Amino acid sequence: MSGIALSGTPAPTGQATPAPTTQTTAPTTTAPTTTPPPSTTPPAGSTGSPAPTTPPTSEQTPPWYSTLQDAELKSLAEKKGWKTVEDGVKSYAELERAFSAKQAANAAPADPKAYTFDVPTDLPSGVSYNDQFAEAFRGMAHKAGLSTEQAKALHGAYVEFAKSSYADQSQQQTAQLTERITKAAVELEAALGAKPGTPAFNRSVELAKRAIRMTDPGLMDTLKSVGAIVTVQGQDMVADAKLFSAFAKMCQSMYSEDTLYGEPAKDVNPFAAETENMAGQAHLIKNDPERAKLLIRAAGPKMTAMYKNFLER
């Protein structure tokens, strides 16, 4: 009877088991078998690419600057794209040559006379440019180690600054002078009791000028030096009303008892330079203005200009 034993081995059949023989047999040797290499040709009916036969590549060599300890230098080499150490050295050599060339271009000349400057031709009135200034500037530029181009540029900038500063200062002084003259005119009008341009005012001004000349021939220059009288566009202007009115009143008192305050002789022109008579002028202007105008014109351009407003009335 056949069946499956609980041990899992086939159960013995009803046939007898042959008895073991004691005869020994010689061992047999089996030739080793060789396994054929895998075929690169896909089997029939299969799809896809053949399996790669190239062996795996070795690991990529790291860049030369990866061994640098300074992270900043390492980053610089990477950004510059230096493939080799030679690339980095070449870049440094080029930089050094450029720096040396720039230093040579910016070096001071051996002789200060090598500096050349543009002489300004548009300086405002009252400002001058001379060789002494240029020579001093050359010395300062050479001492500072400036190149010829640097010194020339600095010189030009200084000249422009000086012109601008002088113009601002001159404008400010002109404004201050105008204010002084305007104020003096108002004060002089109040002191003399006459409006500028009228015969009475002009007479007082002429009296003051006469008193100045009589006091001292050089007194007018002194008054100008102290600023009591200023010259504007070639014309003398009163800048100190109190002083000028004092001279006018002083001269007026000197002529207060002069008989010439009466009517002048018919054949005498009180406006003429050789027979000038302030009292006679005032008398004619007040009592006979038409005759006064004729005599003023006959006296010449000086009197005509002085009494311009009176003549135009």
ABEGO torsion letter per residue (X at the ends): XBEBBAAGBBBBBABBBBBBBABBBBBBBBBBBBBBBBBABBBBGBBEBBBBABBBBBBBBBBAAAABABAAAAAAAAAAGBABAAAAAAAAAAAAAAAAAAAAAABBBABAAABBBBBBAABBBGBBBBAAAAAAAAAAAAAAGBBAAAAAAAAAAAAAAAAAAAAAAAAAAAAAAAAAAAAAAAAAAAAAGBBBGBAAAAAAAAAAAAAAAAABAAAAAAAAAAGABBBBGGBBBBABAAAAAAAAAAAAAAAAABAAABBBBAABBAABAAABBAAAAAAAAAABAAAAAAAAAAAEAAAAAAAAAAAAX
